Every structure is written in structure tokens, then in C-alpha cells.
Amino acid sequence: MFELNDNIVRKNILALKPYSSARDEFSGDEGVFLDANENPFGVLNRYPDPHQKELKEKLSKIKSVPPGNIFIGNGSDEVIDLTYRIFCNPGKDKALTFSPGYGMYEVSAQINDVELIKVPLNQSFQIDFDIVEKYLNDKALKLIFVCSPNNPTGNIIDNIDLLLQKFSGIVVVDEAYIDFSNTDSSVAKINEYPNLIVAQTFSKAWGLAAARVGIAYASAAIISLFDKVKPPYNVSGLNQKAALEALENYPEFEKRKAIILEQKLWLEKQLQNIPVVKKIYPSDANFILVEVTDAGNVYNKLVDKKVIVRNRDNLVKNCIRITVGTPDENKKLIKELSEL
């Protein structure tokens, strides 16, 4: 049975007494506030709610998850970084992820001095359990990162439940693009799997990339560890307000998402007629992975036309990743691709 003991969590984190801010000691809304050395003048002069209570309450109602199972971070990258800090002893423990996949797992591993094992996905960009099982009994392996829908391939990763059942450490399912998919989120499974962390973000479907608001859903015990190690005021008041306003305007969210999904279908159809396009991979995200004749050449020629895509040749041979833009942006892309 999975247990959050010192075999899973770093001993120093278990023993850590978190920093107590002025807003932890008094959380009322009214009074003469002379406790936090703030400037008494101005509009943005007060520290934000360090626990993002209002935002968590709103998410709790939408996701049917108690507030105690929610962590709000400064972007999903903070969720990734704190996960390494909580569970991996620098220079000793290991993490595992899949390739091709999101590059920040590796960057954050290097920053935290954690060895990252990169296991190749199969030809369908799915987990090859024959390969993965070779690593699961390694006592130094503490974390597994799964991006689903995967970046840059765009597909949902199957059999995550099997991974959660076979692995005795922590599995992080990164669902940055889940709002664009018809597949159910893994958030509903956090009670079933105490070793599961689900990461989501306001940066993609919610259109708040500049606000940097990320979310982790997990057991209350895991969330309490995130709260221990996070900076005191890790999400600004401006960004909390932006996220709340987005959640309160759900019809607009659905309207914009529908346009993006319609445009993705239009792009996929148009790309089929482009001479330099060799293959279009299925996508559950707001981007499309496309194999072209020469990714470097196509990328550079599009840059010359001020159309910027992502060259992913280093991850998937001769592939570019195209984000679905506005109708006008997508027409511009197809026009320039057609003329190559």
C-alpha cells in the first residue's frame, strides 16, 4: 500500500516547518494592517492571499474536488519544480519521463540535480511497458512524469492507470492540454490513486499564459507538502483575479475553445493538400504535429514570412509543431506553406 513516508518524501521536507507569513497569522479582510511592512498607500500595496482561497473554492465547485486537494502555483512549471524538491534527494534519486515529451521535466531535473531517465514512446507515441518495467523496481526512482495530451505529439497517453498500479512512487500526469480533448481528466482518480498528481494550467485553453497560474490536484497529504515548500506569496493578486474572472466567464471559454477546435479541423484538412507535408499526426490538443520534407528549411522559410511555428526535428524527425491560431492566422500559415 502506498504511504507518504521518508522512503517517498525527502526527510528534510517531512521535518520542515513552513514559513509563516503575516497573512497566515491574521487572515481577516478588515482592520488596520500594520503587520507585514507594506506601504500603506496605493492600490496594489497589500500582499495577496497566500493560499488563494477564493480561487480554490471556485475550482472546487467546477472540478468537484475539495479545496484541500488543490494547489495553486506560479504556472505549471512551479508544480514540476516543487515536485522534484519534495520527493527527490539531489544527487541520489531519479525521475523518469517519456520521449518525445515536454522539455521542462529535463531542465527542472538538472536544476534540482536529479537524474532523469528518458524512455522512448513506441511508434504510436504510447508507453512501452516492456521497457518501463525494467526501471520500476529501482528504489532510487521516485517520480514519473506523463504528459497527456503529450507535447509535442498531441495524443492522449493510454494505460496511465496501469502505470499508477505498477509504480510505488509518484506519478505526475501533466494535463496542460486536457481541455481540448474529449478524454476524461485524471483528476477524478486522485482518491483512487494516492500516488497521483494531476497538473493543469490556465495558460492554454483559458488563455492566461501571461498570468502564470498552474494547478496541482492530489491527495490532501501531498497538497500539504506543496504548501510547505512554496514561496509565501507565490501567485500574485492580479493573477488570482485574472483566473477568477476567467472561471466566471465560462460561456466565453467554451466559445473560444469551440473556435480553436473547428480551426484545428480546418487546418488538418488544408494541410493534406500542401506538397511539403508528408504526415499529419492525430491531435487531442490545440496544436498539430506535422512531418514535412525538411523541417529546418520549412521553419526558416516560414520565419522569413513572419509565420512562427516550432521546429521539433530534434524530437521527431522532420516535424514541425503548429499551434492553432485565429482564422486569419491559420489562413496566412496555409498560404505561405502552399507557396514553399
C-alpha positions as CSV (number, residue, x, y, z in Angstrom):
1,M,0.0,0.0,0.0
2,F,1.3,3.5,-0.9
3,E,2.3,5.6,2.0
4,L,3.9,9.1,2.1
5,N,6.8,8.1,4.3
6,D,10.5,9.0,4.2
7,N,11.0,6.4,1.5
8,I,9.0,8.6,-0.8
9,V,9.3,12.1,0.6
10,R,12.7,13.8,1.4
11,K,13.3,13.6,5.2
12,N,14.1,17.3,5.4
13,I,10.7,18.2,3.8
14,L,8.8,16.0,6.2
15,A,10.6,17.8,9.1
16,L,10.2,21.2,7.5
17,K,8.3,23.9,9.4
18,P,6.9,26.2,6.7
19,Y,7.4,29.9,6.7
20,S,4.5,31.7,8.4
21,S,3.6,35.0,6.7
22,A,1.8,37.9,8.2
23,R,-1.3,36.8,6.3
24,D,-1.1,33.3,7.8
25,E,-1.2,34.8,11.3
26,F,-4.2,37.0,10.6
27,S,-6.5,36.4,7.6
28,G,-9.4,38.9,8.2
29,D,-10.5,41.3,5.5
30,E,-10.9,44.4,7.7
31,G,-8.6,46.2,10.1
32,V,-5.6,48.4,10.5
33,F,-2.9,46.3,8.9
34,L,0.5,47.1,10.4
35,D,1.9,43.6,10.4
36,A,3.5,43.0,7.0
37,N,5.7,46.1,6.5
38,E,3.6,47.0,3.5
39,N,3.3,50.5,2.1
40,P,0.0,51.9,3.5
41,F,-0.6,53.8,0.2
42,G,-1.6,52.5,-3.2
43,V,-3.9,50.1,-5.0
44,L,-1.5,47.1,-5.2
45,N,0.2,47.7,-1.8
46,R,-1.1,44.7,0.0
47,Y,0.2,41.1,-0.2
48,P,-2.2,38.7,-1.9
49,D,-3.9,35.8,-0.2
50,P,-1.1,33.3,0.1
51,H,-3.5,30.3,0.0
52,Q,-5.6,31.5,-2.9
53,K,-8.8,30.5,-1.0
54,E,-11.3,32.2,-3.3
55,L,-9.7,30.7,-6.4
56,K,-9.6,27.2,-4.8
57,E,-13.2,27.4,-3.8
58,K,-14.2,28.2,-7.4
59,L,-12.1,25.4,-8.8
60,S,-13.5,23.1,-6.2
61,K,-17.1,23.6,-7.4
62,I,-16.1,23.2,-11.1
63,K,-13.9,20.1,-10.6
64,S,-15.9,18.5,-7.8
65,V,-12.7,18.4,-5.8
66,P,-12.3,19.6,-2.1
67,P,-10.1,22.8,-1.8
68,G,-7.7,20.7,0.4
69,N,-6.9,18.7,-2.7
70,I,-5.9,21.7,-4.8
71,F,-2.6,23.6,-5.0
72,I,-2.2,26.8,-7.0
73,G,1.2,27.6,-8.4
74,N,3.1,30.2,-10.4
75,G,2.5,28.3,-13.6
76,S,2.6,24.5,-14.0
77,D,6.4,24.8,-14.1
78,E,6.4,25.6,-10.4
79,V,4.3,22.5,-9.9
80,I,7.1,20.5,-11.7
81,D,9.9,22.2,-9.8
82,L,8.3,21.7,-6.3
83,T,7.6,18.1,-7.1
84,Y,11.3,17.5,-7.6
85,R,12.1,19.4,-4.4
86,I,9.6,17.4,-2.3
87,F,10.3,13.9,-3.5
88,C,13.9,13.7,-4.9
89,N,17.1,13.9,-2.9
90,P,19.6,15.9,-5.0
91,G,22.4,13.7,-6.4
92,K,20.7,10.5,-5.2
93,D,17.2,10.0,-6.6
94,K,15.9,9.6,-10.1
95,A,12.9,10.5,-12.2
96,L,11.5,9.1,-15.4
97,T,9.7,10.6,-18.4
98,F,9.0,9.7,-21.9
99,S,10.4,10.9,-25.2
100,P,9.3,12.7,-27.2
101,G,8.0,14.9,-24.4
102,Y,7.9,18.2,-22.7
103,G,11.4,19.6,-22.2
104,M,10.9,21.3,-18.8
105,Y,10.9,17.9,-17.0
106,E,14.6,17.6,-18.0
107,V,15.5,21.2,-17.3
108,S,14.0,21.1,-13.8
109,A,15.7,17.7,-13.2
110,Q,19.0,19.3,-14.0
111,I,18.3,22.3,-11.8
112,N,17.4,20.0,-8.9
113,D,20.3,17.6,-9.5
114,V,18.1,14.7,-10.3
115,E,18.9,12.0,-12.8
116,L,16.2,11.9,-15.5
117,I,15.6,8.6,-17.3
118,K,14.0,9.2,-20.7
119,V,12.1,6.2,-22.1
120,P,11.1,6.3,-25.7
121,L,7.4,6.0,-26.6
122,N,6.5,3.4,-29.2
123,Q,5.7,4.2,-32.8
124,S,2.1,5.2,-31.8
125,F,3.6,7.5,-29.2
126,Q,2.3,5.3,-26.4
127,I,4.1,3.8,-23.3
128,D,6.0,0.7,-24.0
129,F,5.6,-1.2,-20.7
130,D,8.2,-3.8,-21.7
131,I,10.8,-1.0,-21.4
132,V,9.3,0.9,-18.5
133,E,9.0,-2.2,-16.2
134,K,12.8,-2.5,-16.3
135,Y,13.0,0.7,-14.2
136,L,10.0,0.4,-11.8
137,N,11.8,-1.6,-9.1
138,D,14.7,0.8,-8.9
139,K,14.5,2.2,-5.3
140,A,16.1,5.4,-6.4
141,L,13.2,6.1,-8.9
142,K,10.8,8.5,-7.1
143,L,8.9,10.3,-9.9
144,I,7.3,9.5,-13.3
145,F,6.1,12.4,-15.5
146,V,3.5,11.7,-18.1
147,C,2.3,14.5,-20.4
148,S,-1.3,13.7,-21.7
149,P,-2.1,15.0,-24.2
150,N,1.5,14.7,-25.0
151,N,3.7,17.6,-26.1
152,P,4.8,17.7,-28.9
153,T,2.9,14.8,-30.4
154,G,-0.6,15.9,-29.3
155,N,-2.0,12.4,-28.4
156,I,-3.6,11.1,-25.2
157,I,-1.4,8.6,-23.4
158,D,-3.2,5.3,-22.7
159,N,-2.9,3.0,-19.8
160,I,-1.9,5.6,-17.2
161,D,-3.9,3.5,-14.6
162,L,-1.6,0.6,-15.2
163,L,1.4,2.8,-14.6
164,L,-0.1,4.0,-11.3
165,Q,-0.8,0.5,-10.2
166,K,2.7,-0.8,-11.1
167,F,4.8,2.0,-9.7
168,S,5.2,2.6,-5.9
169,G,6.4,6.2,-6.3
170,I,4.7,9.4,-7.5
171,V,3.1,9.7,-11.0
172,V,2.6,13.2,-12.3
173,V,0.1,13.5,-15.1
174,D,0.6,16.8,-16.9
175,E,-2.8,17.8,-18.4
176,A,-1.9,21.2,-19.8
177,Y,-4.0,20.5,-22.9
178,I,-6.8,18.3,-21.5
179,D,-9.5,21.0,-22.1
180,F,-9.1,20.5,-25.8
181,S,-9.6,16.7,-25.6
182,N,-12.8,14.6,-25.3
183,T,-11.0,12.3,-22.9
184,D,-11.8,12.5,-19.2
185,S,-9.3,14.1,-16.9
186,S,-7.3,12.0,-14.4
187,V,-8.4,14.5,-11.7
188,A,-11.4,12.2,-10.9
189,K,-8.9,9.4,-9.9
190,I,-6.9,11.2,-7.1
191,N,-8.9,9.4,-4.5
192,E,-8.4,6.1,-6.1
193,Y,-4.6,6.6,-6.5
194,P,-2.8,8.3,-3.6
195,N,0.4,8.4,-5.6
196,L,-1.2,10.5,-8.4
197,I,-0.6,14.3,-9.0
198,V,-2.5,15.9,-11.9
199,A,-1.1,19.2,-13.2
200,Q,-3.2,21.6,-15.2
201,T,-2.9,25.2,-16.2
202,F,-4.7,28.4,-17.1
203,S,-2.1,29.1,-19.8
204,K,-3.7,27.1,-22.7
205,A,-7.5,26.8,-23.1
206,W,-8.2,29.5,-20.6
207,G,-6.0,32.0,-22.5
208,L,-4.0,33.2,-19.5
209,A,-0.4,32.4,-20.5
210,A,0.8,35.8,-19.3
211,A,-0.8,35.3,-15.8
212,R,1.2,32.1,-15.0
213,V,-1.3,30.2,-12.9
214,G,-0.9,26.4,-12.6
215,I,-2.8,23.9,-10.6
216,A,-2.0,20.5,-9.0
217,Y,-4.7,18.1,-7.9
218,A,-3.7,15.3,-5.5
219,S,-4.4,13.8,-2.1
220,A,-4.6,16.3,0.8
221,A,-1.4,14.8,2.2
222,I,0.5,15.6,-1.0
223,I,-1.0,19.1,-1.3
224,S,0.1,19.8,2.3
225,L,3.7,19.1,1.2
226,F,3.3,21.6,-1.7
227,D,2.0,24.2,0.7
228,K,5.1,23.6,2.9
229,V,7.7,24.3,0.3
230,K,6.0,27.0,-1.9
231,P,7.1,30.7,-1.5
232,P,4.8,32.6,0.8
233,Y,3.0,34.7,-1.9
234,N,3.6,32.5,-5.0
235,V,0.6,33.7,-7.0
236,S,0.1,37.5,-7.3
237,G,-3.3,39.1,-6.6
238,L,-3.5,40.3,-10.2
239,N,-3.1,36.8,-11.5
240,Q,-5.5,35.3,-9.0
241,K,-8.1,37.9,-10.1
242,A,-7.5,37.1,-13.8
243,A,-8.0,33.4,-13.1
244,L,-11.2,34.0,-11.2
245,E,-12.6,36.3,-13.9
246,A,-11.9,33.6,-16.5
247,L,-13.7,31.0,-14.4
248,E,-16.7,33.3,-14.0
249,N,-16.9,33.7,-17.8
250,Y,-17.4,30.1,-18.7
251,P,-19.5,30.7,-21.8
252,E,-16.7,32.8,-23.4
253,F,-14.2,30.0,-22.6
254,E,-16.4,27.5,-24.4
255,K,-17.0,29.8,-27.3
256,R,-13.2,30.3,-27.9
257,K,-12.4,26.7,-27.4
258,A,-15.0,25.7,-30.0
259,I,-13.4,28.1,-32.5
260,I,-10.0,26.6,-31.8
261,L,-11.3,23.1,-32.3
262,E,-13.1,24.0,-35.5
263,Q,-10.0,25.7,-36.8
264,K,-7.9,22.6,-36.0
265,L,-10.1,20.5,-38.2
266,W,-9.9,23.1,-40.9
267,L,-6.1,23.2,-40.7
268,E,-5.8,19.4,-40.8
269,K,-7.9,19.3,-44.0
270,Q,-5.9,22.1,-45.6
271,L,-2.6,20.6,-44.7
272,Q,-3.5,17.4,-46.6
273,N,-3.1,19.4,-49.8
274,I,0.3,21.0,-49.1
275,P,3.1,19.5,-51.1
276,V,5.8,19.8,-48.4
277,V,3.5,18.0,-45.9
278,K,4.2,14.3,-45.6
279,K,2.2,13.3,-42.5
280,I,-0.3,14.9,-40.1
281,Y,-0.4,13.3,-36.6
282,P,-3.7,13.0,-34.7
283,S,-4.1,15.6,-32.0
284,D,-6.1,16.0,-28.8
285,A,-4.5,19.4,-28.1
286,N,-4.6,22.9,-29.6
287,F,-1.6,22.1,-31.9
288,I,-0.8,19.7,-34.7
289,L,2.5,17.8,-35.2
290,V,3.3,17.7,-38.9
291,E,6.0,15.8,-40.7
292,V,7.4,17.9,-43.6
293,T,10.1,17.3,-46.3
294,D,12.7,19.3,-44.4
295,A,11.7,20.7,-41.1
296,G,14.6,23.2,-40.8
297,N,14.1,24.6,-44.3
298,V,10.3,24.8,-43.9
299,Y,10.7,26.5,-40.5
300,N,13.2,29.1,-41.7
301,K,11.2,29.9,-44.8
302,L,8.1,30.5,-42.7
303,V,10.1,32.7,-40.3
304,D,11.1,34.8,-43.4
305,K,7.4,35.3,-43.9
306,K,6.9,36.2,-40.2
307,V,4.9,33.0,-39.5
308,I,6.4,31.3,-36.5
309,V,5.9,27.6,-35.8
310,R,8.0,25.3,-33.6
311,N,10.8,23.1,-35.2
312,R,10.6,19.8,-33.4
313,D,13.1,18.0,-35.6
314,N,15.2,17.3,-32.6
315,L,12.4,15.2,-31.1
316,V,10.5,13.8,-34.1
317,K,12.4,13.7,-37.3
318,N,11.4,16.4,-39.8
319,C,8.4,17.6,-37.8
320,I,7.1,21.0,-37.0
321,R,4.5,21.8,-34.3
322,I,1.8,24.2,-35.4
323,T,-0.4,25.9,-32.8
324,V,-3.9,26.6,-33.9
325,G,-4.3,30.3,-34.3
326,T,-7.1,32.7,-35.2
327,P,-8.9,32.0,-38.6
328,D,-6.8,34.8,-40.2
329,E,-3.5,33.5,-38.8
330,N,-4.3,30.0,-40.0
331,K,-5.1,31.2,-43.5
332,K,-1.8,33.1,-43.6
333,L,0.0,29.9,-42.5
334,I,-1.6,27.8,-45.2
335,K,-0.9,30.4,-47.8
336,E,2.8,30.6,-47.0
337,L,3.1,26.8,-46.8
338,S,1.4,26.3,-50.1
339,E,4.0,28.6,-51.8
340,L,7.0,26.8,-50.5
